Amino acid sequence: MRAVPVEVVVIGAGQAGLSAAYHLRRRGFTPWPGEGAGAESFVVLDADTEPGGAWQHRWASLRMATVNGIHELPGFPVPPADPAASSRDVLPAYFRSYEDEFDLQVRRPVKVTGVAREDDDPEGRLLVRTDQGEWAARFVINATGTWTRPFWPYYPGQSSFRGRQLHVADYVSADEFAGQRVVIVGAGISAVQLLDEISHVAETFWVTRREPDWSDEAFDIPARVAAIAGVEDRVRRGLPPGSVISVTGMHWTPWARAAQARGVLVRHPMFTAIEPDGVRMPDGTLVEADVILWATGFRPAVDHLAPLKLRTKDGGIRVADGRALDEPRLFLIGYGPSQSTVGANRAGRAAVRAIVADRARVAA
């Protein structure tokens, strides 16, 4: 089957992908097929069966009042919502309305299996291979985020544990741990939020590799700019992106204060091994556990880009201003400094501006 020619393929329909699609629409591109199909067309491919990006997979108890970092999509405000409403009910519905409002015609479920160069021509096309055929694109905007790639660190004896192990990506509700002892691993926002939630119904034991660097200052615009600059420098050098928290430290949140007030925000050093009945601490003691909850973050979902051979020896992809330095036809948004919702919006706009500028240069 011949690859379908299209100007831009957007991979992923989360915050970053929908932002890019919106700006493509504003610049006169149309969803394929349609008027201008080919030279002025784009297509959005999404692996999920429903709209909502990662929000549809978040745990049910994550309420609108406790969601960290919501930022509306461009040109369409988030509707008023009950603070007690589940984010995975409110936000996917908002994403669905957004797709309809701007007629983005997202194709789903479509799984992208690989992105490769069609030939050696640097002005040629990139082949986007999927489980439903191929697209030949002048530009690819990769907006696949991180949610589908939960990171599980390895520790000796991990497979011997007789209790339950799960990642934050698999978390549903604190109720399933009632009356148990839960070891929570991780120093990020999710770890502290779930520590506060689970500690109401279970005994919790919180471990991190390093002592969290708590900040009493608000996570304001200057702090965000500093965080983004730190991560941006990493991806420009081809290092794995890392997290914003690794640059800024932890800021006090309502749930962190609540956990502290109840005496459960007690950090312990990382265990050295996992045993059938619990975890072995550095001082040799065994902490018995029924559950180990890994709140250890996520990695960029970019395995489908492997045919382009962009990974550096350090394991990252060299990116500047959202563009792959070693393959300028590829944009990575929602990657590194644009992982936040506001960053994803800006990255979508910047990618489309760069595409329009490239097209104008070639046409001149």
Backbone torsions as a table, in degrees:
resi	resn	phi	psi	omega
1	MET	NA	130.6	-177.8
2	ARG	-71.5	140.3	177.7
3	ALA	-65.7	139.8	-180.0
4	VAL	-80.4	122.3	179.4
5	PRO	-76.4	134.5	178.8
6	VAL	-152.0	153.0	-177.4
7	GLU	-73.5	-46.0	-175.9
8	VAL	-134.4	131.8	168.9
9	VAL	-109.5	126.4	174.0
10	VAL	-104.0	123.4	-179.6
11	ILE	-103.9	110.6	-179.7
12	GLY	109.1	137.1	-178.4
13	ALA	-124.0	40.7	169.5
14	GLY	-88.0	-157.3	-177.3
15	GLN	-56.1	-47.2	-176.2
16	ALA	-68.4	-45.3	-178.1
17	GLY	-64.6	-42.2	179.8
18	LEU	-69.5	-34.6	175.7
19	SER	-61.9	-45.3	178.2
20	ALA	-61.7	-43.5	-179.4
21	ALA	-62.6	-40.4	178.2
22	TYR	-59.7	-46.3	-177.8
23	HIS	-71.6	-30.8	172.6
24	LEU	-62.1	-43.9	176.7
25	ARG	-57.7	-45.9	-177.9
26	ARG	-64.6	-27.1	-179.8
27	ARG	-90.0	6.9	173.6
28	GLY	97.0	2.5	175.0
29	PHE	-76.2	151.2	179.9
30	THR	-124.7	148.4	177.2
31	PRO	-62.1	141.5	178.7
32	TRP	-81.1	141.2	-11.5
33	PRO	-83.7	156.8	-179.9
34	GLY	176.7	-168.1	178.1
35	GLU	-61.2	131.8	-178.6
36	GLY	77.8	15.2	-179.3
37	ALA	-53.1	131.1	-176.9
38	GLY	107.4	-91.5	-173.3
39	ALA	-66.5	-31.5	-177.0
40	GLU	-122.2	29.0	-172.4
41	SER	-112.3	159.0	173.5
42	PHE	-143.8	162.7	175.8
43	VAL	-141.1	140.2	175.9
44	VAL	-108.4	124.1	-179.7
45	LEU	-111.3	130.0	-177.5
46	ASP	-132.6	132.8	-176.7
47	ALA	-78.1	-20.3	179.9
48	ASP	-76.0	157.8	179.0
49	THR	-83.1	-18.9	-177.1
50	GLU	-133.7	159.5	175.2
51	PRO	-67.7	160.4	174.0
52	GLY	130.7	-8.6	-179.0
53	GLY	54.5	-144.3	-177.6
54	ALA	-69.0	-21.4	-177.2
55	TRP	-58.2	-34.5	-177.4
56	GLN	-68.5	-13.6	-178.2
57	HIS	-104.6	-2.3	-179.6
58	ARG	-68.9	161.1	-178.5
59	TRP	-68.0	148.5	-173.5
60	ALA	-61.8	-29.8	-176.5
61	SER	-81.8	-0.8	177.5
62	LEU	-77.8	106.2	-174.7
63	ARG	-91.4	161.5	179.6
64	MET	-61.0	-30.2	-179.7
65	ALA	-71.0	-22.9	-175.8
66	THR	-112.6	1.4	176.9
67	VAL	-65.4	135.6	179.9
68	ASN	-95.7	119.9	168.3
69	GLY	79.8	37.3	173.3
70	ILE	-70.3	136.3	172.1
71	HIS	-141.7	131.9	-174.4
72	GLU	-66.0	155.0	174.6
73	LEU	-71.2	155.3	-175.5
74	PRO	-64.6	135.2	172.5
75	GLY	79.7	7.8	-174.2
76	PHE	-158.4	103.6	-174.3
77	PRO	-69.3	151.4	172.4
78	VAL	-67.3	128.7	-179.2
79	PRO	-66.2	153.4	177.0
80	PRO	-56.8	140.3	-177.5
81	ALA	-140.3	149.7	175.1
82	ASP	-63.3	126.3	179.2
83	PRO	-56.5	-24.6	-179.2
84	ALA	-86.2	-4.6	-178.6
85	ALA	-72.1	147.8	178.2
86	SER	-69.9	132.7	-179.4
87	SER	-62.9	-30.7	-177.9
88	ARG	-78.4	-5.1	170.3
89	ASP	-93.9	-42.9	-174.3
90	VAL	-75.8	-49.4	-169.5
91	LEU	-74.7	-40.4	173.9
92	PRO	-59.5	-36.8	177.0
93	ALA	-64.2	-37.7	176.6
94	TYR	-64.0	-43.2	177.6
95	PHE	-62.3	-40.6	178.7
96	ARG	-61.7	-45.4	179.1
97	SER	-62.2	-36.6	179.9
98	TYR	-64.4	-46.8	178.3
99	GLU	-58.8	-39.9	180.0
100	ASP	-70.7	-42.3	-176.5
101	GLU	-58.3	-40.0	-176.3
102	PHE	-106.9	11.0	175.7
103	ASP	48.5	57.1	-175.5
104	LEU	-82.6	-16.7	173.2
105	GLN	51.2	50.8	178.9
106	VAL	-63.2	134.2	178.9
107	ARG	-96.9	123.3	-178.0
108	ARG	-154.1	156.7	-12.4
109	PRO	-79.1	127.5	177.2
110	VAL	-128.9	120.3	179.7
111	LYS	-98.4	122.0	176.0
112	VAL	-81.9	123.9	-176.9
113	THR	-100.7	-17.8	179.8
114	GLY	-175.3	151.7	172.7
115	VAL	-127.0	126.8	-176.0
116	ALA	-140.2	163.3	175.2
117	ARG	-80.3	136.8	179.2
118	GLU	-67.7	-38.0	178.7
119	ASP	-158.3	-166.0	-177.2
120	ASP	-87.4	0.1	-178.9
121	ASP	-74.9	115.6	-179.1
122	PRO	-64.8	-15.8	176.4
123	GLU	-99.3	5.0	-178.0
124	GLY	-80.4	-157.8	-173.7
125	ARG	-107.5	159.5	170.9
126	LEU	-103.1	135.1	178.6
127	LEU	-92.1	123.0	177.0
128	VAL	-105.5	108.3	-176.2
129	ARG	-94.7	134.0	-178.9
130	THR	-133.6	174.4	176.5
131	ASP	-75.9	2.2	178.7
132	GLN	-131.0	29.2	177.6
133	GLY	115.5	-176.2	-175.5
134	GLU	-118.9	149.2	173.1
135	TRP	-120.9	141.1	176.6
136	ALA	-110.9	107.6	-170.6
137	ALA	-113.4	144.3	170.7
138	ARG	-70.9	-34.6	-179.6
139	PHE	-139.7	148.0	175.0
140	VAL	-125.0	128.7	173.3
141	ILE	-107.4	109.0	-178.6
142	ASN	-91.3	120.0	-176.2
143	ALA	-134.4	49.8	-172.3
144	THR	-90.5	-4.2	174.0
145	GLY	62.3	-149.2	-174.2
146	THR	-134.3	-14.3	-168.6
147	TRP	-57.6	-31.2	-177.7
148	THR	-81.6	0.6	-180.0
149	ARG	-126.6	68.0	176.3
150	PRO	-62.9	140.4	-178.3
151	PHE	-96.9	123.0	176.6
152	TRP	-112.0	107.7	174.9
153	PRO	-65.6	155.0	176.7
154	TYR	-100.0	134.3	173.1
155	TYR	-132.8	144.2	-179.8
156	PRO	-54.2	136.6	177.4
157	GLY	82.2	6.5	-175.0
158	GLN	-55.4	-40.9	-176.4
159	SER	-75.7	-10.9	-177.6
160	SER	-85.9	-13.7	-174.3
161	PHE	-62.1	128.4	-176.4
162	ARG	-86.1	-13.9	178.9
163	GLY	-85.4	-157.7	-178.8
164	ARG	-103.6	138.0	171.7
165	GLN	-119.1	135.6	175.8
166	LEU	-149.0	158.2	176.8
167	HIS	-98.8	158.9	175.5
168	VAL	-50.4	-34.9	-179.4
169	ALA	-61.1	-22.5	-178.5
170	ASP	-101.0	-0.8	-175.4
171	TYR	-70.0	137.5	178.8
172	VAL	-115.4	-56.8	-174.1
173	SER	-160.1	151.4	177.1
174	ALA	-65.6	-25.8	-175.8
175	ASP	-56.1	-31.3	-177.4
176	GLU	-70.6	-9.3	-179.9
177	PHE	-109.3	9.1	-175.2
178	ALA	-53.3	129.1	176.6
179	GLY	78.9	4.3	-177.3
180	GLN	-105.2	172.1	171.5
181	ARG	-105.1	124.8	-174.7
182	VAL	-117.7	121.2	171.9
183	VAL	-89.1	120.8	-179.5
184	ILE	-107.2	123.7	-175.0
185	VAL	-110.2	124.2	175.2
186	GLY	138.6	153.9	-175.2
187	ALA	-118.3	15.5	-176.8
188	GLY	-97.9	-173.6	-177.6
189	ILE	-60.9	-44.6	-178.4
190	SER	-62.3	-40.7	-179.2
191	ALA	-60.0	-46.4	-177.6
192	VAL	-70.7	-39.0	179.1
193	GLN	-62.4	-43.3	-179.2
194	LEU	-75.8	-30.6	173.3
195	LEU	-58.1	-47.6	178.9
196	ASP	-61.4	-44.0	-176.2
197	GLU	-69.0	-48.6	-175.0
198	ILE	-71.4	-30.5	-176.1
199	SER	-66.3	-12.6	175.8
200	HIS	-73.3	-24.4	-174.3
201	VAL	-123.6	-8.3	-175.6
202	ALA	-143.3	165.2	172.7
203	GLU	-84.2	128.0	-176.0
204	THR	-114.3	152.5	178.8
205	PHE	-141.5	111.5	-170.7
206	TRP	-101.8	126.6	179.1
207	VAL	-127.1	144.9	174.9
208	THR	-142.0	157.6	178.5
209	ARG	-69.8	-36.1	179.5
210	ARG	-129.1	155.3	175.0
211	GLU	-64.8	125.6	178.6
212	PRO	-59.7	141.9	178.7
213	ASP	-96.2	92.2	-175.0
214	TRP	-78.4	140.2	178.7
215	SER	-122.4	134.0	176.9
216	ASP	-85.6	-10.1	-178.8
217	GLU	-79.9	147.2	177.6
218	ALA	-65.2	145.8	177.8
219	PHE	-81.9	75.4	-172.0
220	ASP	-90.6	-172.0	-176.4
221	ILE	-59.2	-46.9	178.1
222	PRO	-58.8	-38.8	179.4
223	ALA	-65.2	-41.5	179.2
224	ARG	-64.6	-42.3	179.5
225	VAL	-61.0	-42.8	179.2
226	ALA	-63.7	-41.2	-179.9
227	ALA	-63.6	-46.1	-178.5
228	ILE	-63.1	-40.3	179.8
229	ALA	-62.1	-39.0	179.8
230	GLY	-65.2	-44.2	179.7
231	VAL	-71.2	-36.2	179.8
232	GLU	-60.7	-39.9	178.3
233	ASP	-63.0	-39.3	179.6
234	ARG	-62.5	-48.3	-175.3
235	VAL	-71.9	-28.4	176.1
236	ARG	-63.3	-32.2	-179.6
237	ARG	-88.8	-0.4	178.5
238	GLY	81.7	19.1	175.3
239	LEU	-86.9	155.2	173.5
240	PRO	-55.4	141.4	-170.7
241	PRO	-57.3	-38.8	-172.8
242	GLY	73.0	-179.0	-177.7
243	SER	-110.8	159.8	176.0
244	VAL	-61.4	-38.1	-178.0
245	ILE	-63.2	-32.2	178.7
246	SER	-64.4	-20.3	178.9
247	VAL	-95.3	-40.7	-171.5
248	THR	-97.7	-18.3	-170.1
249	GLY	81.0	179.0	-177.7
250	MET	-91.9	134.1	176.5
251	HIS	-103.1	143.1	-178.5
252	TRP	-64.9	128.8	178.2
253	THR	-117.1	166.2	177.9
254	PRO	-57.0	-38.4	-178.1
255	TRP	-74.2	-30.6	175.6
256	ALA	-67.6	-41.8	177.7
257	ARG	-63.5	-40.2	180.0
258	ALA	-64.0	-43.0	178.9
259	ALA	-64.7	-39.1	178.8
260	GLN	-64.1	-42.6	-178.1
261	ALA	-63.8	-30.3	-179.8
262	ARG	-91.5	0.8	175.0
263	GLY	79.5	18.1	-178.6
264	VAL	-105.3	-6.1	179.4
265	LEU	-85.4	68.5	-177.8
266	VAL	-118.4	112.7	-177.1
267	ARG	-87.6	136.4	175.3
268	HIS	-117.8	153.5	177.2
269	PRO	-65.9	159.5	-178.1
270	MET	-64.5	140.5	176.8
271	PHE	-69.0	161.7	-178.2
272	THR	-98.3	-21.0	-179.3
273	ALA	-160.3	161.5	175.7
274	ILE	-111.9	134.7	179.9
275	GLU	-121.7	170.5	-176.0
276	PRO	-53.5	-34.3	-174.1
277	ASP	-108.0	3.0	-179.3
278	GLY	165.1	-151.7	-176.0
279	VAL	-123.3	141.6	-178.9
280	ARG	-94.2	122.4	-176.1
281	MET	-87.0	163.1	-178.5
282	PRO	-57.5	-27.8	179.7
283	ASP	-85.5	4.8	176.3
284	GLY	94.7	-10.4	179.9
285	THR	-75.5	152.8	176.2
286	LEU	-102.3	123.7	173.3
287	VAL	-98.5	110.8	-179.3
288	GLU	-69.5	146.7	-176.7
289	ALA	-150.8	148.6	172.5
290	ASP	-97.5	-27.6	-174.2
291	VAL	-141.3	141.6	166.7
292	ILE	-117.7	118.3	179.4
293	LEU	-105.7	115.0	-178.1
294	TRP	-90.2	104.4	174.8
295	ALA	-103.1	60.8	-167.7
296	THR	-108.6	19.5	171.3
297	GLY	82.9	-169.3	-173.8
298	PHE	-137.5	163.0	176.1
299	ARG	-118.8	155.2	179.6
300	PRO	-59.1	135.5	179.6
301	ALA	-86.9	82.2	-174.5
302	VAL	-128.2	18.6	-178.8
303	ASP	-60.2	-30.4	-179.3
304	HIS	-68.2	-12.9	177.6
305	LEU	-87.8	0.2	-176.1
306	ALA	-55.0	-38.0	-179.8
307	PRO	-58.8	-20.5	179.7
308	LEU	-79.3	-13.5	176.8
309	LYS	54.7	55.0	-177.2
310	LEU	-100.7	-12.3	-176.2
311	ARG	-67.7	135.9	176.1
312	THR	-83.6	173.8	177.6
313	LYS	-64.6	-18.8	178.4
314	ASP	-86.7	-6.4	174.8
315	GLY	97.7	0.6	178.7
316	GLY	-107.4	-175.8	174.2
317	ILE	-118.5	132.3	-178.9
318	ARG	-73.0	117.0	-175.7
319	VAL	-134.2	136.1	173.5
320	ALA	-137.7	131.2	-178.5
321	ASP	54.2	35.6	176.2
322	GLY	81.2	2.7	-175.2
323	ARG	-115.2	137.1	177.2
324	ALA	-68.9	120.7	-176.8
325	LEU	-67.2	-26.9	-177.9
326	ASP	-100.0	4.2	173.5
327	GLU	-156.8	85.1	-171.2
328	PRO	-66.4	-8.6	175.3
329	ARG	-82.3	-4.1	-177.1
330	LEU	-113.0	131.6	174.4
331	PHE	-115.1	137.8	176.1
332	LEU	-116.9	109.0	-179.6
333	ILE	-118.4	152.2	-167.7
334	GLY	72.2	23.0	-177.5
335	TYR	-125.5	131.7	177.9
336	GLY	63.7	-120.7	-174.3
337	PRO	-66.5	-15.9	-178.9
338	SER	-102.7	22.2	178.9
339	GLN	-69.1	-28.0	179.2
340	SER	-70.7	163.3	-178.3
341	THR	-66.7	-42.3	178.3
342	VAL	-67.2	-37.8	177.9
343	GLY	-64.6	-37.1	178.9
344	ALA	-64.4	-40.4	177.9
345	ASN	-60.2	-47.9	-178.6
346	ARG	-66.0	-37.8	-179.8
347	ALA	-66.8	-37.2	176.9
348	GLY	-61.6	-44.4	178.5
349	ARG	-64.4	-43.9	-178.3
350	ALA	-64.6	-39.4	179.3
351	ALA	-62.4	-43.3	-179.2
352	VAL	-67.6	-39.1	176.7
353	ARG	-60.1	-41.9	179.8
354	ALA	-65.4	-39.6	178.2
355	ILE	-63.3	-44.8	179.3
356	VAL	-62.0	-41.0	179.8
357	ALA	-65.6	-39.9	178.2
358	ASP	-63.6	-43.2	179.3
359	ARG	-62.6	-39.2	178.5
360	ALA	-66.6	-38.7	178.9
361	ARG	-63.6	-43.2	-179.9
362	VAL	-67.0	-36.6	-178.0
363	ALA	-73.2	-23.5	-175.2
364	ALA	-68.6	NA	NA
